[in-house]
Amino acid sequence: MTPSIFYPLNTFIRKAMPVLSLKRLLLCFCLCVHNLPGLAAEMPGPDDVLIASSLITSTGSPSPGSTTTLAILMEPQGEWHGYWKQPGDVGLPATFTWHLPDDVTVGAPAYPLPQMLLIEGLMNHVYEHPYALLVDLTLDDDLPDGTPLPIRVDMQYLACRYDACVPEHASLETTLHVGDGHQLPDVAARFASWRQALPRPLAAPASFDVEGDLLRLRVPLPASVSIQDPHLFSATRGAIDNAAPQRIERRGDELIVETRAGAQIADAFQATLKLSDSLGLDIGAKRGSPTSVPDGEGERARRHQP
């Protein structure tokens, strides 16, 4: 039983070697051999599913020329967790290969706010509870009513816990039929709750400067928007030191974030700023002078507060 447990972990390290830093590879090795005597009892079997996944449609009958939404529901089991689009210091982002009809196009998955998980001084951006990735499908205008639209996505993703990481894969499929776009009320409510968990785009760019190894980010945010336990998740790898302390303070209608700059900081980076457990902002930051709060930004943020 033990060799079958080690096989996927060794496979993960071999495949990950071109894209992981030395620090990440060393940690993955440690995860593989941690508590070695108890592995046979504690590690999952080869047929165990550590993060269950399913494909859910917002409507089974999208109308021609419309954009409909699919949800990829990920459900970590037990102590296992999945990863955000930028996993942090450890882990790998999920990959998606779509198989679609010629008249259908797909967008990039939208991720909900992640959680922080610090292990051995390395920061992970994770999900320890069920979460949904939302994907938009756009149909061509000239599709006849009743046309079947077979949809399939092949996923590869990493399931981890405190002592191990295991690569998993899944193929999810469904068939839509071109129709009138009817949506059941309970399905609409479910998708509304998933959309509520997504960060909102900030209308104006943030700005930052770097002095030595200190990065100072300025985010336009009205003083009337409340914040609780804020945290900056960089979506651009290498822009900041993910595990470094963050100092966040308000200065009028700006939120100032100070942290250690990353080794690959450029003139711009993308990030998600968590304002509370239920509210985040997707921001684009550019090196340069401060920006002003755009008209209506405060009202939009307040509307999304619980």
Summary of the structure (lengths in Angstrom):
residues: 306
radius of gyration: 21.3
end to end distance: 48.7
largest distance: 62.0
contacts: 927
relative contact order: 0.15
helix: 17%
strand: 43%
